């Protein structure tokens, strides 16, 4: 009769280590994706804040851009430089102008906006 063996065989230990290695690799990959997504959401939020700030500036200064006009500028926020592009279009109501502000990080390769906002600004009563 053979003596009773205790413990795991080398094959069992190797299989267990392979399963743990695969699981840890997937966990590290998921953590990397979550970090990238958090950075993207932060930048998108900042871009939207800059667009809102530009629209608020127009409202507070009572500046209503002419239909078809375009403007652009830069803004510093959170240690980054951002570029905003503003365009004005006619709206269904002649008393209002539709203003769109798009924001992207300065120097972005394709200049695709990370955030944008649109608002209707009332024309001054004398030009309606």
Residue pairs with C-beta under 8 A, 6 or more apart in sequence:
8 16
43 80
43 105
43 114
44 114
44 115
45 115
46 77
46 78
46 80
46 82
46 114
46 115
47 82
47 103
47 104
47 105
47 113
47 114
47 115
47 116
48 103
48 115
48 116
48 117
49 77
49 115
50 75
50 77
50 82
50 84
50 101
50 103
50 115
51 84
51 101
51 102
51 103
51 115
51 116
51 117
52 117
53 75
54 73
54 75
54 84
54 86
54 101
55 99
55 101
55 117
55 119
57 63
58 64
58 65
58 99
58 121
59 119
59 121
62 124
64 97
64 121
64 122
64 123
64 124
65 71
65 86
65 88
65 97
65 99
65 121
66 88
66 97
67 88
67 89
67 90
67 97
68 88
68 89
69 87
69 88
70 85
70 86
70 87
70 88
71 85
71 86
72 83
72 84
72 85
72 86
73 83
73 84
74 81
74 82
74 83
74 84
74 106
75 81
75 82
75 84
75 103
76 82
80 105
80 106
81 105
81 106
81 107
82 103
82 104
82 105
82 106
83 103
83 104
83 105
83 106
83 108
83 111
84 101
84 102
84 103
85 101
85 102
85 103
85 113
86 99
86 100
86 101
86 102
87 99
87 100
88 97
88 98
88 99
88 100
89 97
89 98
89 100
90 97
90 98
91 97
91 98
91 120
93 120
94 123
94 128
95 122
95 123
95 128
96 120
96 121
96 122
96 123
97 120
97 121
97 123
98 118
98 119
98 120
99 118
99 119
99 120
99 121
100 116
100 117
100 118
101 116
101 117
101 118
102 113
102 115
102 116
103 113
103 114
103 115
103 116
104 111
104 112
104 113
104 114
105 114
